[in-house]
Amino acid sequence: MKHIYLLRHGKAAGQEPEAPLTAQGQEDALQLVDFFMNKPIDLIYSSPYLRAVETILPFAKAASKKVVMDDRLRERVLSTVQLDDWMSKLEATYDDLELSFEGGESSSKAMSRGIGFIEEIWARPEESSIVVSHGALLSLIIKHYVPEFGFNEWKRMANPDIFHMKAGKEEIVIDHIGLSRE
């Protein structure tokens, strides 16, 4: 059985690619060290955005693992122009996967980008990987395998959040794990 841990980045100080983690995000990144340390992780992939890399770097250092950045794991861009009602526009893109806004990427296009990456990981010989990305893209990857996963589930995702994908011979199962904050 193969395993992929889908990890949404920790709380960040902004949405731009160079936005760092907040103090809470840094604290949560340290908790991820404990979470992943006893798991047999072979590879770590991350969005190149700073908040994603900072989320997994403490574990990568503690486990002496390299973080491989891949642009396909960047966040999905809804639009390149300011949308006053962006939340309702985003919701509409979960109902109509082909809907796109000026300069933006449709859900279908973002999903294809993410799934293409996931399929490459399934084809690799390694058994267990971590994929660090962003809420919108991860929710679309999950939606591909669990069609009822949509806008409301995206809204409930935390920063950070963890989903565990297991692939057997003919089935992929996704479990929501989350991160305990005791």
ROZA-584964 format. One record per residue (C-alpha): residue number from 1; residue in three letters; chain; x, y, z. Coordinates in pm, whole numbers, always signed. Example, Ala and Ser with C-alpha at 12.3 -4.5 7.8 and 13.67 -1.06 7.14 Angstrom:
2
kero->1&drenfi->Ala&miro->A&X->+1230&Y->-450&Z->+780
kero->2&drenfi->Ser&miro->A&X->+1367&Y->-106&Z->+714
//
This chain:
182
kero->1&drenfi->Met&miro->A&X->+0&Y->+0&Z->+0
kero->2&drenfi->Lys&miro->A&X->+123&Y->+349&Z->-85
kero->3&drenfi->His&miro->A&X->+66&Y->+658&Z->+128
kero->4&drenfi->Ile&miro->A&X->+52&Y->+1029&Z->+49
kero->5&drenfi->Tyr&miro->A&X->+2&Y->+1284&Z->+324
kero->6&drenfi->Leu&miro->A&X->-161&Y->+1594&Z->+181
kero->7&drenfi->Leu&miro->A&X->-56&Y->+1882&Z->+405
kero->8&drenfi->Arg&miro->A&X->-209&Y->+2228&Z->+392
kero->9&drenfi->His&miro->A&X->+42&Y->+2492&Z->+500
kero->10&drenfi->Gly&miro->A&X->+25&Y->+2661&Z->+840
kero->11&drenfi->Lys&miro->A&X->-118&Y->+3003&Z->+919
kero->12&drenfi->Ala&miro->A&X->+52&Y->+3267&Z->+707
kero->13&drenfi->Ala&miro->A&X->+100&Y->+3642&Z->+724
kero->14&drenfi->Gly&miro->A&X->-54&Y->+3693&Z->+379
kero->15&drenfi->Gln&miro->A&X->-150&Y->+3536&Z->+48
kero->16&drenfi->Glu&miro->A&X->+143&Y->+3641&Z->-170
kero->17&drenfi->Pro&miro->A&X->+399&Y->+3372&Z->-258
kero->18&drenfi->Glu&miro->A&X->+661&Y->+3518&Z->-21
kero->19&drenfi->Ala&miro->A&X->+425&Y->+3544&Z->+281
kero->20&drenfi->Pro&miro->A&X->+589&Y->+3374&Z->+582
kero->21&drenfi->Leu&miro->A&X->+421&Y->+3174&Z->+855
kero->22&drenfi->Thr&miro->A&X->+283&Y->+3357&Z->+1156
kero->23&drenfi->Ala&miro->A&X->+407&Y->+3271&Z->+1507
kero->24&drenfi->Gln&miro->A&X->+118&Y->+3022&Z->+1535
kero->25&drenfi->Gly&miro->A&X->+211&Y->+2875&Z->+1197
kero->26&drenfi->Gln&miro->A&X->+571&Y->+2829&Z->+1313
kero->27&drenfi->Glu&miro->A&X->+451&Y->+2660&Z->+1634
kero->28&drenfi->Asp&miro->A&X->+227&Y->+2425&Z->+1434
kero->29&drenfi->Ala&miro->A&X->+519&Y->+2344&Z->+1201
kero->30&drenfi->Leu&miro->A&X->+711&Y->+2223&Z->+1506
kero->31&drenfi->Gln&miro->A&X->+416&Y->+1999&Z->+1603
kero->32&drenfi->Leu&miro->A&X->+436&Y->+1844&Z->+1257
kero->33&drenfi->Val&miro->A&X->+784&Y->+1717&Z->+1344
kero->34&drenfi->Asp&miro->A&X->+631&Y->+1498&Z->+1615
kero->35&drenfi->Phe&miro->A&X->+341&Y->+1397&Z->+1393
kero->36&drenfi->Phe&miro->A&X->+555&Y->+1277&Z->+1102
kero->37&drenfi->Met&miro->A&X->+869&Y->+1159&Z->+1284
kero->38&drenfi->Asn&miro->A&X->+753&Y->+801&Z->+1340
kero->39&drenfi->Lys&miro->A&X->+609&Y->+763&Z->+991
kero->40&drenfi->Pro&miro->A&X->+827&Y->+609&Z->+718
kero->41&drenfi->Ile&miro->A&X->+837&Y->+914&Z->+490
kero->42&drenfi->Asp&miro->A&X->+1042&Y->+863&Z->+175
kero->43&drenfi->Leu&miro->A&X->+994&Y->+1195&Z->-8
kero->44&drenfi->Ile&miro->A&X->+869&Y->+1547&Z->+66
kero->45&drenfi->Tyr&miro->A&X->+724&Y->+1769&Z->-206
kero->46&drenfi->Ser&miro->A&X->+618&Y->+2128&Z->-156
kero->47&drenfi->Ser&miro->A&X->+471&Y->+2428&Z->-326
kero->48&drenfi->Pro&miro->A&X->+750&Y->+2683&Z->-378
kero->49&drenfi->Tyr&miro->A&X->+552&Y->+2941&Z->-176
kero->50&drenfi->Leu&miro->A&X->+739&Y->+3035&Z->+142
kero->51&drenfi->Arg&miro->A&X->+451&Y->+2947&Z->+378
kero->52&drenfi->Ala&miro->A&X->+439&Y->+2591&Z->+241
kero->53&drenfi->Val&miro->A&X->+814&Y->+2537&Z->+264
kero->54&drenfi->Glu&miro->A&X->+829&Y->+2684&Z->+617
kero->55&drenfi->Thr&miro->A&X->+550&Y->+2447&Z->+724
kero->56&drenfi->Ile&miro->A&X->+749&Y->+2131&Z->+647
kero->57&drenfi->Leu&miro->A&X->+1109&Y->+2251&Z->+690
kero->58&drenfi->Pro&miro->A&X->+1136&Y->+2171&Z->+1065
kero->59&drenfi->Phe&miro->A&X->+1036&Y->+1808&Z->+998
kero->60&drenfi->Ala&miro->A&X->+1259&Y->+1785&Z->+690
kero->61&drenfi->Lys&miro->A&X->+1558&Y->+1905&Z->+891
kero->62&drenfi->Ala&miro->A&X->+1483&Y->+1676&Z->+1187
kero->63&drenfi->Ala&miro->A&X->+1441&Y->+1374&Z->+954
kero->64&drenfi->Ser&miro->A&X->+1733&Y->+1473&Z->+726
kero->65&drenfi->Lys&miro->A&X->+1501&Y->+1483&Z->+424
kero->66&drenfi->Lys&miro->A&X->+1523&Y->+1710&Z->+123
kero->67&drenfi->Val&miro->A&X->+1218&Y->+1919&Z->+28
kero->68&drenfi->Val&miro->A&X->+1154&Y->+1902&Z->-346
kero->69&drenfi->Met&miro->A&X->+970&Y->+2211&Z->-465
kero->70&drenfi->Asp&miro->A&X->+734&Y->+2181&Z->-758
kero->71&drenfi->Asp&miro->A&X->+547&Y->+2471&Z->-918
kero->72&drenfi->Arg&miro->A&X->+247&Y->+2246&Z->-988
kero->73&drenfi->Leu&miro->A&X->+174&Y->+2259&Z->-613
kero->74&drenfi->Arg&miro->A&X->+134&Y->+2640&Z->-608
kero->75&drenfi->Glu&miro->A&X->-201&Y->+2784&Z->-502
kero->76&drenfi->Arg&miro->A&X->-483&Y->+2807&Z->-750
kero->77&drenfi->Val&miro->A&X->-536&Y->+3165&Z->-871
kero->78&drenfi->Leu&miro->A&X->-905&Y->+3256&Z->-875
kero->79&drenfi->Ser&miro->A&X->-850&Y->+3583&Z->-1063
kero->80&drenfi->Thr&miro->A&X->-579&Y->+3839&Z->-1124
kero->81&drenfi->Val&miro->A&X->-826&Y->+4124&Z->-1069
kero->82&drenfi->Gln&miro->A&X->-986&Y->+4223&Z->-740
kero->83&drenfi->Leu&miro->A&X->-1318&Y->+4042&Z->-690
kero->84&drenfi->Asp&miro->A&X->-1536&Y->+4212&Z->-428
kero->85&drenfi->Asp&miro->A&X->-1743&Y->+3898&Z->-378
kero->86&drenfi->Trp&miro->A&X->-1456&Y->+3651&Z->-422
kero->87&drenfi->Met&miro->A&X->-1598&Y->+3401&Z->-171
kero->88&drenfi->Ser&miro->A&X->-1921&Y->+3353&Z->-370
kero->89&drenfi->Lys&miro->A&X->-1719&Y->+3337&Z->-692
kero->90&drenfi->Leu&miro->A&X->-1496&Y->+3070&Z->-540
kero->91&drenfi->Glu&miro->A&X->-1801&Y->+2874&Z->-428
kero->92&drenfi->Ala&miro->A&X->-1938&Y->+2885&Z->-782
kero->93&drenfi->Thr&miro->A&X->-1617&Y->+2725&Z->-912
kero->94&drenfi->Tyr&miro->A&X->-1684&Y->+2414&Z->-702
kero->95&drenfi->Asp&miro->A&X->-2024&Y->+2377&Z->-871
kero->96&drenfi->Asp&miro->A&X->-1902&Y->+2460&Z->-1222
kero->97&drenfi->Leu&miro->A&X->-1551&Y->+2320&Z->-1256
kero->98&drenfi->Glu&miro->A&X->-1501&Y->+2496&Z->-1592
kero->99&drenfi->Leu&miro->A&X->-1587&Y->+2844&Z->-1457
kero->100&drenfi->Ser&miro->A&X->-1295&Y->+3086&Z->-1458
kero->101&drenfi->Phe&miro->A&X->-1247&Y->+3456&Z->-1396
kero->102&drenfi->Glu&miro->A&X->-1013&Y->+3708&Z->-1555
kero->103&drenfi->Gly&miro->A&X->-656&Y->+3582&Z->-1530
kero->104&drenfi->Gly&miro->A&X->-766&Y->+3291&Z->-1313
kero->105&drenfi->Glu&miro->A&X->-756&Y->+2917&Z->-1335
kero->106&drenfi->Ser&miro->A&X->-1071&Y->+2706&Z->-1350
kero->107&drenfi->Ser&miro->A&X->-1119&Y->+2434&Z->-1091
kero->108&drenfi->Ser&miro->A&X->-1088&Y->+2178&Z->-1368
kero->109&drenfi->Lys&miro->A&X->-753&Y->+2315&Z->-1483
kero->110&drenfi->Ala&miro->A&X->-614&Y->+2339&Z->-1128
kero->111&drenfi->Met&miro->A&X->-745&Y->+1991&Z->-1047
kero->112&drenfi->Ser&miro->A&X->-575&Y->+1846&Z->-1356
kero->113&drenfi->Arg&miro->A&X->-246&Y->+2010&Z->-1255
kero->114&drenfi->Gly&miro->A&X->-269&Y->+1867&Z->-902
kero->115&drenfi->Ile&miro->A&X->-389&Y->+1522&Z->-1007
kero->116&drenfi->Gly&miro->A&X->-114&Y->+1498&Z->-1267
kero->117&drenfi->Phe&miro->A&X->+138&Y->+1552&Z->-989
kero->118&drenfi->Ile&miro->A&X->-32&Y->+1300&Z->-756
kero->119&drenfi->Glu&miro->A&X->-43&Y->+1039&Z->-1034
kero->120&drenfi->Glu&miro->A&X->+333&Y->+1080&Z->-1082
kero->121&drenfi->Ile&miro->A&X->+385&Y->+1009&Z->-712
kero->122&drenfi->Trp&miro->A&X->+167&Y->+696&Z->-727
kero->123&drenfi->Ala&miro->A&X->+383&Y->+573&Z->-1017
kero->124&drenfi->Arg&miro->A&X->+709&Y->+621&Z->-825
kero->125&drenfi->Pro&miro->A&X->+864&Y->+331&Z->-630
kero->126&drenfi->Glu&miro->A&X->+859&Y->+511&Z->-294
kero->127&drenfi->Glu&miro->A&X->+591&Y->+401&Z->-48
kero->128&drenfi->Ser&miro->A&X->+521&Y->+719&Z->+149
kero->129&drenfi->Ser&miro->A&X->+534&Y->+1089&Z->+63
kero->130&drenfi->Ile&miro->A&X->+428&Y->+1426&Z->+199
kero->131&drenfi->Val&miro->A&X->+278&Y->+1683&Z->-39
kero->132&drenfi->Val&miro->A&X->+262&Y->+2037&Z->+103
kero->133&drenfi->Ser&miro->A&X->+33&Y->+2277&Z->-79
kero->134&drenfi->His&miro->A&X->-259&Y->+2515&Z->-37
kero->135&drenfi->Gly&miro->A&X->-623&Y->+2478&Z->+60
kero->136&drenfi->Ala&miro->A&X->-786&Y->+2539&Z->-276
kero->137&drenfi->Leu&miro->A&X->-556&Y->+2310&Z->-471
kero->138&drenfi->Leu&miro->A&X->-564&Y->+2034&Z->-208
kero->139&drenfi->Ser&miro->A&X->-943&Y->+2052&Z->-188
kero->140&drenfi->Leu&miro->A&X->-962&Y->+2006&Z->-564
kero->141&drenfi->Ile&miro->A&X->-726&Y->+1708&Z->-552
kero->142&drenfi->Ile&miro->A&X->-947&Y->+1553&Z->-284
kero->143&drenfi->Lys&miro->A&X->-1260&Y->+1639&Z->-486
kero->144&drenfi->His&miro->A&X->-1122&Y->+1438&Z->-777
kero->145&drenfi->Tyr&miro->A&X->-1126&Y->+1125&Z->-561
kero->146&drenfi->Val&miro->A&X->-1419&Y->+1221&Z->-334
kero->147&drenfi->Pro&miro->A&X->-1663&Y->+1417&Z->-558
kero->148&drenfi->Glu&miro->A&X->-1879&Y->+1538&Z->-268
kero->149&drenfi->Phe&miro->A&X->-1579&Y->+1724&Z->-121
kero->150&drenfi->Gly&miro->A&X->-1651&Y->+2084&Z->-212
kero->151&drenfi->Phe&miro->A&X->-1665&Y->+2446&Z->-106
kero->152&drenfi->Asn&miro->A&X->-1801&Y->+2380&Z->+245
kero->153&drenfi->Glu&miro->A&X->-1531&Y->+2121&Z->+311
kero->154&drenfi->Trp&miro->A&X->-1269&Y->+2367&Z->+185
kero->155&drenfi->Lys&miro->A&X->-1404&Y->+2626&Z->+431
kero->156&drenfi->Arg&miro->A&X->-1364&Y->+2379&Z->+718
kero->157&drenfi->Met&miro->A&X->-1000&Y->+2305&Z->+637
kero->158&drenfi->Ala&miro->A&X->-757&Y->+2431&Z->+901
kero->159&drenfi->Asn&miro->A&X->-408&Y->+2576&Z->+870
kero->160&drenfi->Pro&miro->A&X->-231&Y->+2338&Z->+884
kero->161&drenfi->Asp&miro->A&X->-445&Y->+2040&Z->+796
kero->162&drenfi->Ile&miro->A&X->-358&Y->+1683&Z->+703
kero->163&drenfi->Phe&miro->A&X->-531&Y->+1431&Z->+478
kero->164&drenfi->His&miro->A&X->-396&Y->+1078&Z->+438
kero->165&drenfi->Met&miro->A&X->-433&Y->+911&Z->+98
kero->166&drenfi->Lys&miro->A&X->-386&Y->+534&Z->+84
kero->167&drenfi->Ala&miro->A&X->-370&Y->+349&Z->-245
kero->168&drenfi->Gly&miro->A&X->-427&Y->-22&Z->-269
kero->169&drenfi->Lys&miro->A&X->-454&Y->-229&Z->-585
kero->170&drenfi->Glu&miro->A&X->-780&Y->-77&Z->-707
kero->171&drenfi->Glu&miro->A&X->-888&Y->+179&Z->-450
kero->172&drenfi->Ile&miro->A&X->-775&Y->+514&Z->-311
kero->173&drenfi->Val&miro->A&X->-899&Y->+608&Z->+36
kero->174&drenfi->Ile&miro->A&X->-865&Y->+956&Z->+185
kero->175&drenfi->Asp&miro->A&X->-892&Y->+1014&Z->+560
kero->176&drenfi->His&miro->A&X->-893&Y->+1352&Z->+731
kero->177&drenfi->Ile&miro->A&X->-637&Y->+1344&Z->+1012
kero->178&drenfi->Gly&miro->A&X->-598&Y->+1709&Z->+1113
kero->179&drenfi->Leu&miro->A&X->-341&Y->+1826&Z->+1365
kero->180&drenfi->Ser&miro->A&X->-412&Y->+1799&Z->+1737
kero->181&drenfi->Arg&miro->A&X->-342&Y->+2124&Z->+1922
kero->182&drenfi->Glu&miro->A&X->-317&Y->+2012&Z->+2285
//
